[in-house]
Amino acid sequence: MTDTTCHMSISIDGYVAGPKQSFANGLGIRGQELHPWHMGDPRATDADRIANSWLMRPRGAYVMGRNMFGPIRGEWNEPWSGWWGEEPPYHAPVFVLTHYSHKPIEMAGGTTFHFVTDGFKEAYAQAEAAAGDRGIDIAGGASTVRQALIADVIDELTLDLIPVLLGAGERLFEGISAFRFEPTEALNSPLATHIRYRHVTD
């Protein structure tokens, strides 16, 4: 069975993005405050670099929500190929959840964005078929991760707990009633506490 991971930075009040996501604020207002640990902050330590290696390890396929892919809402009425430039960091198929059909977008470096209109279960099934034994990553955002938690498909969950209070935005665990994971490793720096969890089977 394909090993499935998820790695999210989260504020201490439970948000993984700020409110009012837009082209100008892709992570929402103040959302960038969740990511200095891997975005060049001089206070970053070896703990942050190790956690970044977890985040960036190659996977065979990815699943993400449309909000993470870009700021366009409704019909695809303008060109958009993601936030990451001509060569996104995925280097593998990425299955994007959307209510509006779109032809696949092939990018440099082996990334192809596929747009799935039949829900999380179908996107995950396509990711499984594409990934083989190389693993799947649930790349975000909050809604997609919640769907993966409800579907109980995540084997390893990594949370970067950031010492900020956002006060509003996208809550990761909104509506989630059970947390079936136990911690296996923790690292800390002035910027974050990185905790790896593994799924607990009954």
C-alpha positions, 0 to 999 in steps of 0.5 A: 500500500502506498505510504502517504505523508502530509507536512503542514506549518500551523500557528499555535491557535490552529491556522495553516493560512491567514484569511482573505487568500488572494493573488497578493496574499497567497497564504492569506493575511499574515500567512507568511508568518508560518514559513520563515523557518524554511524561507531564509530566516537567519534564525533557522537552525539545523532543526529547521534544515532537517525538517525542510528535508522532510518537506522536500523529499521526493514523492511519487504523486501529490494531491492538493486543493484548488486554493493551494494551486492558485487564487482563481475561483469559479471557471478557469477564465484566465491563464494560471499554472501555479505559484511556483514558476516554470519548474514547480518543486514537485517533479511528479504528477499533482492532482488538483481538486476542483469543481471546474474541469481543466486540461492537464498542465505540463511544467518543466522538471516533470510536474504535471497538474491534473484537475480532478472534479470527482472529489478527494477519493478519486484524486487520491485513487489517481495519485495512488496509480501514478505514485506506485511505491514512491509515496503520495503527499497531501500537499494542502491546503486545509480543506484537502488535508481535512478530507484526507484525515476523514478518509484516514489515508495519511500514514505520516503527519508532520506539523511545524508548530509556529509560535504565532497567533493568527486569530483567523484564517484556515483552521486545519482541524476544523470539524475533525473529531479524532486524531489517530496519530502518535508522535515519533520525533520532535525538533525545535528552533526559535522559529518552530517546533517540528513534530512527526506523527505516525498513524496509529492502527486499531 
